[in-house]
Amino acid sequence: MDLTVDDINPHTKCIRLNGRLDHKGSGAIELRFTALTASNADAAAIDMAGVDFIASIGMRLLLSCAKAKAGRGGRMVLFGLQPLVLEAMQSAGIDTLIGIHADQPSALAALST
């Protein structure tokens, strides 16, 4: 699992994930992802286009970081989910807790409102 970060503006980051959010992949990025998301009130758009598989541990990582960010007054949204990943997230009800958008422009628009 790879993680890269782009600063969209001083208060918004785009975090790009690439790989499998399974036990191994989640463990590989957990500390850095948590530091980038849960520890501040900045907005975060998570690019999931490169994630081809997500397990419950990956969903837990996303959900716990989104909740921690919201507790600090920030927001986190996801975008670009592949069909099987989107289906898994919807089946688990994650889409009712974290905003999911088709692409980066719509995700950034949602963060700006």
Secondary structure, 3 states (H helix, E strand, C coil): CEEEEEEEECCEEEEEEEEEECHHHHHHHHHHHHHHHCCCCCEEEEEEEEEEEECHHHHHHHHHHHHHHHHCCCCEEEECCCHHHHHHHHHCCHHHCCEEECCHHHHHHHHHC
